[in-house]
């Protein structure tokens, strides 16, 4: 049996296919809900591959998992489903329930 090291923010989740069990990587729950207890720092530090968000919770560093993204001006580090995200005409990324910022008035 061999043990493989997974990238930061990835957990191994067992899956059963026919008669065999394999480990498939699944993203850390801290991508989707940084307020979870398991996202709290240990002894004031985040584990390797994680950093602090605005609420002093540990979030995975780097891109969100496929099909998810982060919002502009959202310092929680939460990853939202792409279906919950809108890209405004000026490129600003926000939640679909929020309005895009108004463009600046012409000079």
N, C-alpha and C positions, 0 to 999 in steps of 0.2 A: 504494500500500500504506500502511495506517495502523497505527500502533502504539498499543495501549491499555495503560494502567497497570492492573495487577491489584491487588486488596487485599493487604495484608501476609499472609504465610503461604500464598499461593496461587501455584502455578506454572502455566505454560502447557504443556499436553501436547498434541502433535499427534495428531489422529485422522483417519483416512481414511474418507470416506464416498463411495462410488461413485468418481467421477473427481476429487473435490476434497478438499483437505486443509484442515481448520479447526483452530483452537486452542481447546481447551476447558480451563477452569481445573481444576486438580486440587489438592487440599490438600497443604501441605508435609508431607514425611515426618516432620518434627519433632513433629507432632501425635501420631503413633502410636509413635514410638521416639525420645524426646529424647536417648538416649545415642549416637545416630549422630554420626559425625565431622562431618558437614555442619551439625550443630546446635551446634557449638562456637563460642564468641564469636571475633570477629576483633579483634585488638588490644585485648582486654579489653572489647569492647562487642558488644551484640546489634544486628542490623539493625533499622530502623524496623518497628514492628508486632510486635516480639518482646520478651520480657523473660527474666530469669534464673529458672531453677527452683532447687530446693534443692541440686542438684549442679553449679551454675554452668554449665549448658547453656542454650541459647537455645530458648525455646518460643513459639509464636504466642500473642498476647494475644487474649482473647475466647473465644467459644463454640467447642466442637468442631464439626467438620463434621456434617451431618445423619446421624442413625443412630448417633452416638457421644456419649459423655459422660465427665465426670471423676468421680473418687471423692472423697468427703470424706476429709480427712487424708492425701491423697496429693499431696505437694508436688512430684512429678516433672513434673506437667503433662500426663502421658500421657492420651490419649483412648482409651477402651475402647469396643468394640461394645456397643450397648444390650443385646444378648442376654447379655453378660457382667456386667451390672450388676443389683444388686437394691436396692430401696428398702425400708428397714426400717420397722417400724410407727411408730417415732418420727420418721421422715423422713430418717434417716441413710442416706447412699448408700455402698454398699460393693460389692466384687466378689462374684459368686455363690459363689465357693469359700470365702468368709469368713463367719463368723457375725455376726449383728447384735449390737450392744452390748446388754448386759442393762439393763433399765429400772431407774432408781433405786428403792430400797425406799420404800414409803409412809411418811409421817411419823407 
